Amino acid sequence: VHQDAERYMPDWLARPLASITRADCMERHAELTKRGKYVANRAMRMLRAAWNTAARANDQLPKCPVVAVTMNKERRRREPITWDALPSW
């Protein structure tokens, strides 16, 4: 997960969490969507998880700015995992 943060949000790692705005999130999601819709969604989910973890310890943290992001539609895969592939999965 930390590698994804370094890859997709390296300029945010040194910022105080509360300084990340809804506009920042919407803009970054749009930029990352150009790389791939799953990548963009994953990055925002990662940020939301980190935010929610921090919010449990800090009552002063504002509402998570990822709330402003409209996630890209994703298709659910319905491919079964074969018995041969299951151990490595």
C-alpha positions as CSV (number, residue, x, y, z in Angstrom):
1,V,0.0,0.0,0.0
2,H,2.8,2.4,0.8
3,Q,4.3,1.7,-2.6
4,D,1.0,2.9,-4.2
5,A,1.1,6.1,-2.1
6,E,4.7,6.7,-3.3
7,R,3.7,6.0,-6.9
8,Y,0.4,7.9,-7.1
9,M,0.6,10.6,-4.4
10,P,4.3,11.2,-3.6
11,D,3.8,15.0,-3.2
12,W,1.1,14.3,-0.6
13,L,3.2,12.2,1.7
14,A,4.8,15.1,3.5
15,R,1.6,17.1,3.8
16,P,-0.5,17.2,6.9
17,L,-3.5,15.0,6.3
18,A,-5.9,17.8,7.2
19,S,-4.5,19.9,4.4
20,I,-5.7,17.6,1.6
21,T,-8.9,19.0,0.2
22,R,-11.9,17.7,-1.7
23,A,-10.6,19.6,-4.7
24,D,-7.2,18.0,-4.4
25,C,-8.8,14.5,-4.3
26,M,-11.1,15.2,-7.3
27,E,-8.2,16.5,-9.3
28,R,-5.8,13.6,-8.4
29,H,-8.6,11.1,-9.2
30,A,-9.1,12.7,-12.6
31,E,-5.3,12.6,-13.3
32,L,-5.0,9.0,-12.2
33,T,-8.1,8.0,-14.3
34,K,-6.0,8.8,-17.4
35,R,-3.7,6.0,-16.3
36,G,-6.6,3.7,-15.5
37,K,-9.9,3.8,-13.8
38,Y,-9.0,1.0,-11.4
39,V,-5.8,2.7,-10.4
40,A,-7.6,6.0,-9.6
41,N,-10.2,4.3,-7.5
42,R,-7.6,2.2,-5.7
43,A,-5.6,5.3,-4.8
44,M,-8.7,7.1,-3.4
45,R,-9.7,4.0,-1.4
46,M,-6.2,3.8,0.0
47,L,-6.4,7.5,1.1
48,R,-9.9,7.0,2.5
49,A,-8.7,4.1,4.6
50,A,-5.7,6.0,5.9
51,W,-7.9,9.0,6.7
52,N,-10.4,6.9,8.5
53,T,-7.7,5.2,10.6
54,A,-6.3,8.6,11.6
55,A,-9.8,9.9,12.3
56,R,-10.3,7.2,14.9
57,A,-7.4,8.6,16.9
58,N,-8.0,12.3,16.2
59,D,-11.4,13.9,16.7
60,Q,-10.1,17.2,15.2
61,L,-9.7,15.7,11.7
62,P,-12.3,17.1,9.3
63,K,-14.5,14.8,7.2
64,C,-12.6,12.7,4.6
65,P,-12.2,14.7,1.4
66,V,-12.5,11.5,-0.7
67,V,-16.3,11.9,-0.2
68,A,-16.2,14.4,-3.1
69,V,-14.8,11.9,-5.6
70,T,-17.1,10.1,-7.9
71,M,-15.5,6.7,-8.3
72,N,-15.1,5.3,-11.8
73,K,-17.4,2.4,-12.7
74,E,-15.7,-1.0,-12.4
75,R,-16.8,-4.2,-13.8
76,R,-17.0,-7.2,-11.5
77,R,-15.1,-10.1,-12.7
78,R,-16.9,-13.4,-12.7
79,E,-14.1,-15.6,-13.6
80,P,-13.7,-18.7,-11.4
81,I,-10.3,-19.4,-10.0
82,T,-9.2,-22.9,-11.1
83,W,-8.2,-25.4,-8.5
84,D,-4.7,-25.4,-10.0
85,A,-4.4,-21.6,-9.6
86,L,-6.0,-21.4,-6.1
87,P,-2.8,-22.1,-4.0
88,S,-0.9,-19.2,-5.7
89,W,-3.9,-16.9,-5.5
